[in-house]
């Protein structure tokens, strides 16, 4: 997913192989360029919009109540996610063992989320690492939980949608 097509943005690092033909001279890419957005396929506003969506999604994903149905849980993030991801989240939330534990322990969670890094990007996608912090009340096992997720958004400018979520350390990165 990383944008490898920018040979002109590669600067030579001391002790490394010479820069590729057609690339910028040593030190001229990021170090001397105050506008990093010339090197990536999105605008500052587009990145800010995607980050906001990722934060809102993470908070909605981590917030739930044992009293709500899967449809109600998914509805809280409906405008933020693709139809395919919405269906996957619905199915996961409805999984018998997970749902029965949530109900028997009367679990209620309220979450906040923060983007901590940009893991990868492409012409129409961004993958952020987000930290979701939950406050869970339950008859057993409540408290504060923190988890890191890799969240992929597709779209552009202000039309981003979350299309994938996985644990931060799962899969390829």
PyMOL commands that set and color helices and strands:
alter all, ss='L'
color gray80, all
select helices_A, chain A and resi 7-9+36-38+44-61+70-75+78-80+83-94+96-104
alter helices_A, ss='H'
color red, helices_A
select strands_A, chain A and resi 64-65+108-122+125-137+143-154+161-167
alter strands_A, ss='S'
color yellow, strands_A
deselect
rebuild
show_as cartoon
